[in-house]
Amino acid sequence: MHLDINNIQELLKEKDLKVTPQRIGVLEAIYSLRNHPTAEQIIDFIHKKHPSIAIGTVYKTLETFVKYGVVNKVMTEGGVMRYDGILKHHHHLHSEDSNEIRDYINEELDEILKAYFEKNAIEGYQVNSITLHISGKSIH
């Protein structure tokens, strides 16, 4: 998914966030890099265009985006935190050989999981959403 500057500004306004060059830069990085980038990859991307943006600002911006639902955090098997700009409900396929994360959208699977947890409630716990993280290897 690619957002242009106007879409990014609208997204920030929808979330009641002030539109700043730093926030625009972070979102441009996330959407340009696509494959669920790490904070370090986002920082590298931003510093090519905006070398004066502080690393701390990028981390604070990412945390703000997670808090306000602009992006989601995704943890890989190795404990690496990555950022996902796609907000539509989806699952993740983690390739163990390349460490790539791909989005996996399957509404039938969503319905099966929802029905399963409605039938088999976890005692003392309210399930709000279910996202699978599926690990494996690419087969060519």
MDAnalysis code that builds the backbone (N, CA, C; Angstrom):
import MDAnalysis as mda
import numpy as np

u = mda.Universe.empty(420, n_residues=140, atom_resindex=np.repeat(np.arange(140), 3), trajectory=True)
u.add_TopologyAttr("name", ["N", "CA", "C"] * 140)
u.add_TopologyAttr("resid", np.arange(1, 141))
u.add_TopologyAttr("resname", ["MET", "HIS", "LEU", "ASP", "ILE", "ASN", "ASN", "ILE", "GLN", "GLU", "LEU", "LEU", "LYS", "GLU", "LYS", "ASP", "LEU", "LYS", "VAL", "THR", "PRO", "GLN", "ARG", "ILE", "GLY", "VAL", "LEU", "GLU", "ALA", "ILE", "TYR", "SER", "LEU", "ARG", "ASN", "HIS", "PRO", "THR", "ALA", "GLU", "GLN", "ILE", "ILE", "ASP", "PHE", "ILE", "HIS", "LYS", "LYS", "HIS", "PRO", "SER", "ILE", "ALA", "ILE", "GLY", "THR", "VAL", "TYR", "LYS", "THR", "LEU", "GLU", "THR", "PHE", "VAL", "LYS", "TYR", "GLY", "VAL", "VAL", "ASN", "LYS", "VAL", "MET", "THR", "GLU", "GLY", "GLY", "VAL", "MET", "ARG", "TYR", "ASP", "GLY", "ILE", "LEU", "LYS", "HIS", "HIS", "HIS", "HIS", "LEU", "HIS", "SER", "GLU", "ASP", "SER", "ASN", "GLU", "ILE", "ARG", "ASP", "TYR", "ILE", "ASN", "GLU", "GLU", "LEU", "ASP", "GLU", "ILE", "LEU", "LYS", "ALA", "TYR", "PHE", "GLU", "LYS", "ASN", "ALA", "ILE", "GLU", "GLY", "TYR", "GLN", "VAL", "ASN", "SER", "ILE", "THR", "LEU", "HIS", "ILE", "SER", "GLY", "LYS", "SER", "ILE", "HIS"])
u.atoms.positions = np.array([
    [0.843, -1.180, 0.000],
    [0.000, 0.000, 0.000],
    [0.878, 1.229, 0.000],
    [0.585, 2.168, -0.851],
    [1.366, 3.394, -0.888],
    [0.430, 4.570, -0.647],
    [0.823, 5.421, 0.268],
    [0.050, 6.619, 0.542],
    [0.835, 7.835, 0.083],
    [0.156, 8.770, -0.577],
    [0.848, 10.007, -0.909],
    [0.722, 10.973, 0.269],
    [1.358, 12.114, 0.138],
    [1.435, 13.079, 1.241],
    [0.045, 13.507, 1.726],
    [-0.909, 13.669, 0.799],
    [-2.261, 14.078, 1.195],
    [-2.958, 12.987, 2.005],
    [-2.785, 11.727, 1.586],
    [-3.379, 10.614, 2.329],
    [-2.775, 10.506, 3.724],
    [-1.462, 10.706, 3.820],
    [-0.789, 10.648, 5.122],
    [-1.312, 11.747, 6.034],
    [-1.451, 12.950, 5.502],
    [-1.978, 14.058, 6.308],
    [-3.402, 13.756, 6.779],
    [-4.222, 13.201, 5.896],
    [-5.603, 12.864, 6.270],
    [-5.630, 11.788, 7.347],
    [-4.772, 10.780, 7.210],
    [-4.706, 9.698, 8.198],
    [-4.351, 10.263, 9.571],
    [-3.377, 11.152, 9.631],
    [-2.986, 11.758, 10.907],
    [-4.134, 12.579, 11.492],
    [-4.806, 13.356, 10.649],
    [-5.940, 14.174, 11.121],
    [-7.076, 13.297, 11.636],
    [-7.353, 12.178, 10.940],
    [-8.406, 11.249, 11.388],
    [-8.121, 10.717, 12.782],
    [-6.849, 10.542, 13.090],
    [-6.447, 10.007, 14.399],
    [-6.218, 11.123, 15.422],
    [-6.602, 12.352, 15.047],
    [-6.430, 13.531, 15.916],
    [-4.972, 13.764, 16.300],
    [-4.084, 13.522, 15.352],
    [-2.661, 13.767, 15.566],
    [-2.223, 14.967, 14.732],
    [-1.367, 15.786, 15.318],
    [-0.828, 16.944, 14.628],
    [0.026, 16.474, 13.450],
    [-0.119, 17.128, 12.318],
    [0.665, 16.799, 11.139],
    [2.014, 17.509, 11.253],
    [3.089, 16.725, 11.361],
    [4.438, 17.291, 11.445],
    [5.318, 16.634, 10.383],
    [6.398, 17.298, 9.989],
    [7.309, 16.676, 9.009],
    [7.875, 15.345, 9.507],
    [8.117, 15.243, 10.816],
    [8.654, 13.999, 11.380],
    [7.643, 12.865, 11.237],
    [6.396, 13.131, 11.561],
    [5.362, 12.100, 11.461],
    [5.135, 11.698, 10.009],
    [5.131, 12.685, 9.119],
    [4.979, 12.378, 7.698],
    [6.147, 11.507, 7.231],
    [7.364, 11.857, 7.657],
    [8.549, 11.089, 7.275],
    [8.507, 9.654, 7.743],
    [8.054, 9.438, 8.978],
    [7.974, 8.073, 9.518],
    [6.948, 7.252, 8.741],
    [5.789, 7.833, 8.463],
    [4.774, 7.094, 7.698],
    [5.221, 6.829, 6.268],
    [5.880, 7.810, 5.651],
    [6.408, 7.576, 4.297],
    [7.372, 6.393, 4.309],
    [8.199, 6.323, 5.334],
    [9.164, 5.222, 5.438],
    [8.443, 3.885, 5.573],
    [7.461, 3.810, 6.462],
    [6.742, 2.551, 6.690],
    [6.058, 2.076, 5.414],
    [5.396, 3.002, 4.715],
    [4.672, 2.597, 3.509],
    [5.595, 2.354, 2.328],
    [6.730, 3.025, 2.271],
    [7.676, 2.821, 1.176],
    [8.454, 1.520, 1.349],
    [8.847, 1.225, 2.588],
    [9.643, 0.025, 2.851],
    [8.795, -1.240, 2.811],
    [7.503, -1.118, 3.008],
    [6.538, -2.212, 2.934],
    [6.778, -3.345, 3.911],
    [7.801, -4.149, 3.755],
    [7.921, -5.428, 4.446],
    [8.059, -5.296, 5.958],
    [7.123, -4.609, 6.612],
    [7.115, -4.521, 8.061],
    [8.498, -4.121, 8.582],
    [8.930, -2.898, 8.311],
    [10.294, -2.499, 8.650],
    [10.545, -2.410, 10.159],
    [11.814, -2.567, 10.526],
    [12.233, -2.354, 11.910],
    [12.417, -0.853, 12.114],
    [12.546, -0.437, 13.365],
    [12.792, 0.972, 13.659],
    [14.089, 1.423, 12.985],
    [15.101, 0.558, 12.993],
    [16.391, 0.910, 12.388],
    [16.255, 1.127, 10.879],
    [15.470, 0.292, 10.210],
    [15.252, 0.463, 8.776],
    [14.504, 1.769, 8.502],
    [13.554, 2.095, 9.361],
    [12.793, 3.342, 9.217],
    [13.732, 4.533, 9.397],
    [14.589, 4.468, 10.414],
    [15.544, 5.554, 10.677],
    [16.493, 5.734, 9.484],
    [17.021, 4.633, 8.962],
    [17.922, 4.712, 7.801],
    [17.231, 5.374, 6.617],
    [15.988, 4.979, 6.366],
    [15.215, 5.533, 5.247],
    [15.008, 7.037, 5.439],
    [14.605, 7.433, 6.636],
    [14.333, 8.845, 6.922],
    [15.597, 9.674, 6.807],
    [16.713, 9.171, 7.325],
    [17.950, 9.945, 7.325],
    [18.516, 10.199, 5.931],
    [18.088, 9.423, 4.938],
    [18.513, 9.699, 3.564],
    [17.897, 11.004, 3.061],
    [16.658, 11.286, 3.483],
    [15.975, 12.509, 3.052],
    [16.050, 13.617, 4.103],
    [16.008, 13.220, 5.366],
    [15.941, 14.188, 6.471],
    [16.966, 13.822, 7.545],
    [18.247, 14.084, 7.308],
    [19.278, 13.657, 8.266],
    [19.184, 14.336, 9.635],
    [18.443, 15.428, 9.713],
    [18.382, 16.158, 10.987],
    [17.329, 15.604, 11.957],
    [16.472, 14.691, 11.518],
    [15.451, 14.134, 12.421],
    [16.145, 13.198, 13.410],
    [15.967, 13.479, 14.699],
    [16.641, 12.723, 15.755],
    [16.081, 11.300, 15.856],
    [16.960, 10.365, 16.189],
    [16.566, 8.971, 16.350],
    [15.488, 8.843, 17.429],
    [15.652, 9.565, 18.532],
    [14.658, 9.537, 19.616],
    [13.286, 9.984, 19.147],
    [13.268, 10.958, 18.259],
    [11.993, 11.440, 17.701],
    [11.307, 10.347, 16.909],
    [12.080, 9.581, 16.150],
    [11.501, 8.481, 15.363],
    [10.886, 7.441, 16.299],
    [11.623, 7.064, 17.360],
    [11.088, 6.077, 18.310],
    [9.823, 6.596, 18.997],
    [9.823, 7.853, 19.417],
    [8.631, 8.437, 20.065],
    [7.460, 8.476, 19.088],
    [7.750, 8.815, 17.840],
    [6.698, 8.866, 16.819],
    [6.107, 7.480, 16.591],
    [6.956, 6.463, 16.516],
    [6.461, 5.094, 16.336],
    [5.565, 4.687, 17.503],
    [5.974, 4.989, 18.729],
    [5.157, 4.647, 19.900],
    [3.822, 5.393, 19.875],
    [3.848, 6.654, 19.470],
    [2.602, 7.430, 19.352],
    [1.689, 6.795, 18.306],
    [2.256, 6.401, 17.172],
    [1.466, 5.780, 16.110],
    [0.835, 4.476, 16.579],
    [1.560, 3.686, 17.344],
    [1.007, 2.440, 17.873],
    [-0.123, 2.763, 18.845],
    [0.105, 3.710, 19.736],
    [-0.887, 4.089, 20.745],
    [-2.192, 4.584, 20.097],
    [-2.079, 5.347, 19.011],
    [-3.257, 5.923, 18.360],
    [-3.797, 5.070, 17.215],
    [-3.238, 3.881, 17.017],
    [-3.764, 2.977, 15.993],
    [-3.439, 3.364, 14.573],
    [-2.344, 4.094, 14.370],
    [-1.924, 4.456, 13.016],
    [-1.149, 3.300, 12.391],
    [-0.342, 2.609, 13.208],
    [0.395, 1.417, 12.784],
    [0.307, 0.380, 13.897],
    [0.645, -0.843, 13.568],
    [0.690, -1.922, 14.558],
    [2.116, -2.411, 14.715],
    [2.422, -2.907, 15.915],
    [3.710, -3.552, 16.157],
    [3.574, -5.030, 15.839],
    [4.623, -5.588, 15.259],
    [4.668, -7.020, 14.969],
    [6.007, -7.527, 15.494],
    [5.972, -8.547, 16.337],
    [7.217, -9.124, 16.840],
    [7.543, -10.380, 16.048],
    [8.790, -10.477, 15.590],
    [9.219, -11.667, 14.846],
    [9.658, -12.746, 15.824],
    [9.898, -13.933, 15.284],
    [10.339, -15.061, 16.106],
    [11.589, -14.719, 16.909],
    [12.496, -13.948, 16.309],
    [13.746, -13.600, 16.976],
    [13.608, -12.450, 17.958],
    [12.386, -12.014, 18.194],
    [12.146, -10.934, 19.148],
    [12.375, -9.550, 18.573],
    [12.473, -9.430, 17.254],
    [12.681, -8.139, 16.613],
    [11.323, -7.463, 16.426],
    [11.226, -6.191, 16.839],
    [9.987, -5.437, 16.697],
    [9.953, -4.785, 15.318],
    [8.835, -4.994, 14.622],
    [8.653, -4.398, 13.305],
    [7.336, -3.652, 13.300],
    [7.146, -2.821, 12.284],
    [5.964, -1.960, 12.234],
    [5.171, -2.219, 10.966],
    [3.851, -2.271, 11.124],
    [2.937, -2.633, 10.051],
    [1.938, -1.499, 9.849],
    [1.925, -0.940, 8.646],
    [1.021, 0.166, 8.348],
    [-0.339, -0.263, 7.831],
    [-0.530, -1.553, 7.627],
    [-1.817, -2.030, 7.116],
    [-2.726, -2.317, 8.302],
    [-3.807, -1.581, 8.406],
    [-4.685, -1.690, 9.568],
    [-5.826, -2.674, 9.359],
    [-6.137, -3.028, 8.098],
    [-7.170, -4.031, 7.853],
    [-6.728, -5.329, 8.508],
    [-7.657, -6.032, 9.135],
    [-7.305, -7.249, 9.868],
    [-6.633, -8.259, 8.942],
    [-5.489, -8.768, 9.390],
    [-4.751, -9.765, 8.620],
    [-3.808, -10.532, 9.537],
    [-3.288, -11.609, 9.010],
    [-2.337, -12.446, 9.731],
    [-0.959, -12.258, 9.094],
    [0.048, -12.880, 9.686],
    [1.400, -12.737, 9.160],
    [2.047, -14.086, 8.884],
    [2.723, -14.150, 7.742],
    [3.525, -15.312, 7.383],
    [4.983, -14.900, 7.543],
    [5.665, -15.530, 8.484],
    [7.069, -15.208, 8.756],
    [7.946, -16.268, 8.121],
    [8.753, -15.856, 7.150],
    [9.659, -16.779, 6.471],
    [10.932, -16.903, 7.294],
    [11.172, -18.107, 7.826],
    [12.330, -18.339, 8.685],
    [13.639, -18.226, 7.924],
    [13.629, -18.534, 6.619],
    [14.880, -18.486, 5.868],
    [15.288, -17.073, 5.472],
    [14.331, -16.186, 5.215],
    [14.684, -14.824, 4.791],
    [14.309, -13.765, 5.831],
    [13.600, -14.159, 6.882],
    [13.108, -13.249, 7.918],
    [12.099, -12.237, 7.364],
    [11.537, -12.534, 6.198],
    [10.525, -11.685, 5.587],
    [9.180, -11.946, 6.268],
    [8.373, -10.903, 6.386],
    [7.008, -11.050, 6.896],
    [6.056, -10.621, 5.784],
    [5.134, -11.526, 5.437],
    [4.113, -11.214, 4.433],
    [2.756, -11.179, 5.102],
    [1.888, -10.361, 4.569],
    [0.519, -10.301, 5.070],
    [-0.280, -11.463, 4.496],
    [-1.191, -11.986, 5.310],
    [-2.042, -13.095, 4.885],
    [-3.471, -12.755, 5.298],
    [-4.306, -12.513, 4.302],
    [-5.699, -12.158, 4.554],
    [-6.564, -13.346, 4.169],
    [-7.388, -13.811, 5.132],
    [-8.248, -14.949, 4.875],
    [-9.470, -14.818, 5.788],
    [-10.564, -14.340, 5.213],
    [-11.771, -14.095, 6.011],
    [-12.381, -15.384, 6.551],
    [-12.263, -16.481, 5.806],
    [-12.784, -17.765, 6.290],
    [-12.043, -18.182, 7.565],
    [-10.727, -18.039, 7.559],
    [-9.937, -18.344, 8.750],
    [-10.343, -17.446, 9.919],
    [-10.578, -16.181, 9.650],
    [-11.019, -15.251, 10.698],
    [-12.314, -15.725, 11.343],
    [-13.256, -16.167, 10.514],
    [-14.546, -16.647, 11.031],
    [-14.378, -17.924, 11.856],
    [-13.523, -18.831, 11.392],
    [-13.270, -20.078, 12.125],
    [-12.674, -19.772, 13.498],
    [-11.681, -18.898, 13.540],
    [-11.038, -18.537, 14.808],
    [-12.020, -17.847, 15.759],
    [-12.816, -16.946, 15.206],
    [-13.796, -16.235, 16.027],
    [-14.803, -17.230, 16.623],
    [-15.325, -18.116, 15.789],
    [-16.298, -19.112, 16.259],
    [-15.666, -20.036, 17.296],
    [-14.420, -20.436, 17.074],
    [-13.736, -21.326, 18.014],
    [-13.647, -20.688, 19.406],
    [-13.236, -19.431, 19.464],
    [-13.064, -18.792, 20.768],
    [-14.380, -18.360, 21.398],
    [-15.428, -18.210, 20.589],
    [-16.754, -17.977, 21.169],
    [-17.233, -19.255, 21.849],
    [-16.947, -20.396, 21.242],
    [-17.358, -21.693, 21.784],
    [-16.447, -22.136, 22.931],
    [-15.161, -21.835, 22.816],
    [-14.165, -22.268, 23.794],
    [-13.529, -21.057, 24.474],
    [-14.337, -20.360, 25.238],
    [-13.866, -19.148, 25.902],
    [-12.708, -19.459, 26.843],
    [-11.802, -18.512, 26.958],
    [-10.688, -18.636, 27.888],
    [-11.154, -18.030, 29.210],
    [-11.146, -18.834, 30.251],
    [-11.668, -18.392, 31.533],
    [-10.929, -17.147, 32.026],
    [-11.715, -16.143, 32.412],
    [-11.153, -14.917, 32.968],
    [-10.481, -14.026, 31.938],
    [-10.799, -14.223, 30.658],
    [-10.133, -13.454, 29.601],
    [-11.126, -13.121, 28.503],
    [-11.124, -11.869, 28.077],
    [-11.981, -11.441, 26.972],
    [-11.128, -11.290, 25.719],
    [-11.423, -12.065, 24.691],
    [-10.690, -11.995, 23.423],
    [-11.278, -10.868, 22.585],
    [-10.436, -9.894, 22.217],
    [-10.885, -8.775, 21.392],
    [-10.529, -8.963, 19.920],
    [-9.384, -9.572, 19.668],
    [-8.995, -9.848, 18.286],
    [-8.004, -11.001, 18.286],
    [-7.911, -11.653, 17.144],
    [-7.022, -12.800, 16.994],
    [-6.211, -12.594, 15.720],
    [-4.903, -12.606, 15.877],
    [-4.013, -12.491, 14.734],
    [-2.994, -13.613, 14.813],
    [-2.923, -14.409, 13.773],
    [-1.958, -15.502, 13.743],
    [-0.626, -15.033, 13.197],
    [0.421, -15.581, 13.760],
    [1.782, -15.376, 13.268],
    [2.261, -16.763, 12.854],
    [2.284, -17.001, 11.545],
    [2.592, -18.332, 11.021],
    [4.035, -18.350, 10.523],
    [4.845, -19.229, 11.106],
    [6.260, -19.321, 10.702],
    [6.461, -20.518, 9.794],
    [7.353, -20.359, 8.851],
    [7.664, -21.452, 7.933],
    [8.750, -21.045, 6.966],
    [8.863, -21.811, 5.898],
    [9.882, -21.540, 4.880],
    [9.212, -21.478, 3.528],
    [9.745, -20.604, 2.678],
    [9.243, -20.497, 1.323],
    [9.579, -21.759, 0.546],
    [8.613, -22.258, -0.214],
    [8.820, -23.431, -1.067],
    [8.773, -22.966, -2.510],
    [9.796, -23.269, -3.234],
    [9.866, -22.807, -4.643],
    [9.675, -23.939, -5.600],
])
